[in-house]
Amino acid sequence: MSDDQLAALDIEILLRFGLPSEGAHRSALFGDGAVAAAITADRLGVLPRAVVFLGEVVKAGGTRYAAALPEPLPGPAAAAARGWLEAAAMVVRDPSDDLLVARWLDAVAAVLALRVTNRAGAS
């Protein structure tokens, strides 16, 4: 899929179905969903370290806590991140689910870092 096609995916739906169930839904969340979130974050000017930090906040305080932050990611990306976290909070049941959300954010950060590194290398 192209960047535009991936960016059009509904990340919140992927989170709501991928977090609670192993298998194809979770694979889609950690595959296409992580790439789609990275594209969105990249287009909004987010640095990978901000997504890593958000994952650490989720690990420390939980998904619901992170969703209530006024600015979970800096600037215009705050609304997108809040949507992702609120969708995840709907299905998170316990701390192990919070760790899964944090792992997904780490995957998003890794893809975002690759995009930033490759763009910088191509310049």
QUIQUI-V954955 format. One line per field, one symbol per residue. phi: phi as a letter, one per 40 degrees, with the letter a starting at -180 (. if undefined). A space follows every 50 residues. Layout:
phi=???
This chain:
phi=.cdccccccccccdccccccbchccccccccdccccccccccccgccdcc ccccccccccbhccccccccacbcgccdccccccccccccbcbadccccc ccccccccccccccccccccccc
